[in-house]
Amino acid sequence: MTKHTETVTNGVNVAALLGAREALKDAPEAAGFKWRATSEWVKGTHNRATVDGFFGLGAEQKHRQTYKFESDHPEIFASEDKGATPVEFVLVGLAGCLTAGIAAVAQNRNIQLHSVKATLEAGMNIQGILGIDPDVRNGFDGIKVHYDIDADASAEDIAALVAQSQKRSAVFDVITNPTDVTVTSSKS
């Protein structure tokens, strides 16, 4: 592994992360988090989602601001294209989680990053979601993630950063392992 003597400035507070890790070893009940999002239908296939608060460290928490996300389908699906498709949000979430992990691992390993770019691609046969062929899966048939990373490190060290990020990524885990999902409804 490449080691550098100058200060690495990737913008990740590794001391705080490692401190939280140690604190949660002694208080495992505080490690239980509940993430939330609310989505409201606007018109057609256009939806507006918000993310505001979550439960963590044994209490309700708030983000610094409410985050808003527009989702829709493209015009070729007879929609108005007012936002990214929901499946594109899945790719955005995966890219964000893996890239944040790369930055944190690089900071911890004293590797200076100069640029990190992820390109993600996922195939999908829409005959499934359109009800044309019940044997065609509705979701992705696979996801490809490629990183271009400029860092003060060897190719082997960069590959190790990516591998460690993948190993610890919550979104990678959600996508690659079955997750129980319960859907309910009520009349307003």
Secondary structure, 3 states (H helix, E strand, C coil): CCCCCCCCCCCCCHHHHHHHHHHHHHCHHHHCCEECCEEEEEECCEEEEEEEEEEECCEEEEEEEEEEEEECCCHHHCCCCCCECHHHHHHHHHHHHHHHHHHHHHHHCCCCEEEEEEEEEEECCCCCCCCCCCCCCCCCCEEEEEEEEEECCCHHHHHHHHHHHHHHCHHHHHHHCCCCCCCCCCCC
